[in-house]
Amino acid sequence: MNNIIKFTMAAGVLALIGCSDSNVSGAAIEGNALAQNSSSSSNVVSSSGVQIPNGKISFDTPPTARVKVTGGDVLVYKQSAGARSQCDVNNKHYSSHVQFSLDSVAHRDISLSGLGDKCEPILEAFLKTCESNVFVLNSSGLFYYDYPNLNDITCENTKDIFIVCDAMHGIETYESCTDGNPSYCTSVVVDTAFFNNFVSDLTKETDDICNSLYADMTLDNYSKQFTENVDELSFDDHVLAFNGGGAIYISAPDSITHIKEISPQEVLESFPKTVQYVGNSLFSENCKLYSVSLGINSYYYGFILNKVSKDSIEITKIAPSGNCEYGNTDFLRKAEFLVQDCDGLIDENTEITINSYTSSIWKCGEYGYPSDDVIEQHGEWFHSSFVK
């Protein structure tokens, strides 16, 4: 997987808006999608016409089209002469906005969170598109960087980072005006001849980034967080996906287990990110899908379904090592596995056994709690064969 993401920001590529095409090369667009999700927020600081809100460049109008990408989307704001791209997977977040203004500048921002080693190449590629001084907002505060010093901006020592800059100068823009007495102008317009190229290139960039984030969320990578010996702690090959999040708000015993045959709609409800990424590859005409779930009254456990055999399922409950406070509560945290059975091995009466395992890698800190920055035991994970 090539993790270096290219942001192609040539003037011809970035010129935008004023076009009524419903389809763009390489992707289908849903017209008038998500009209309620236009972005707005209050300003923090501004420079060269770039408004820095609490998070993102602001659009005053609703989106007019959506282009779907792997695990995310690109929203086009025709009336605001801009576009937004975004994807989220577990605790990882990427989003970016582009907006054109009457001062012939393309403004762009980027927001990155929880990306780990994926952050630096995405950030580096973005900064290469900047042609102005840059504002950076991270966990340490708001910072200003002169254009010659952009190489000083890194993802180091911060989990979240937000950046805004002028991405391209010299783009021909004009106002959209209506006839009348008096006449009035309502929006910024960029040469429509470049619209298809703009959306197509932005879609490719977003798809590359989102796909690189999803490619990390495999069952194998989940297991490797807890052990250096993958042979002693791995998922059975019948397991297609795992969702380690969720909670059942009921008083219950220390743990409960449940198995049921699951419909496509229920798969979507229980594993939305996996379905978004994998699609119909989850379903096979000659195989049954089962939800195997359990509830544990503690937040700090990992789970691996490590064996499916005739009339038997084994699950390993993983605990961190050290002196831990497990944070027991009156509700159950739900962990759920999606199991494919093409051989008639299991049914809704299959016995489920839970074994225990203490991780030597995952440890509780001085306050008795393990760090979520080291281990990601929640969220959705899927079989490595689905990686694109």
Secondary structure, 3 states (H helix, E strand, C coil): CCCCCCCCCCHHHHCCCCCCCCEECCEEEEECCCHHHCCCCCEEEEECCEEEECCCCCCCCCCCEEEEECCEEEEEEHHHCEEEEEEEECCEEEEEEEEECCCCEEEEEEEEECCHHHHHHHHHHHHCCCCCCEEEEECCEEEEECHHHHHHCCCCCCCEEEEEEEEEECCCEEEEEECCCCCEEEEEEECHHHHHHHHHHHHHHHHHHHHHHHCCCEHHHHHHCCCCCHHHCCCCCCEEEEECCCEECCCCCCEEEEEEECCHHHHHHHCHHHHHHHHHHHCCCCCEEEEEEEEECCCCCEEEEEEEECCEEEEEEEEEECCCCCCCCCCEEEEEEEEEECCCCCCCCCEEEEEEEEEEEEEECCCCCECCCCCCCCCEEECHHHCC
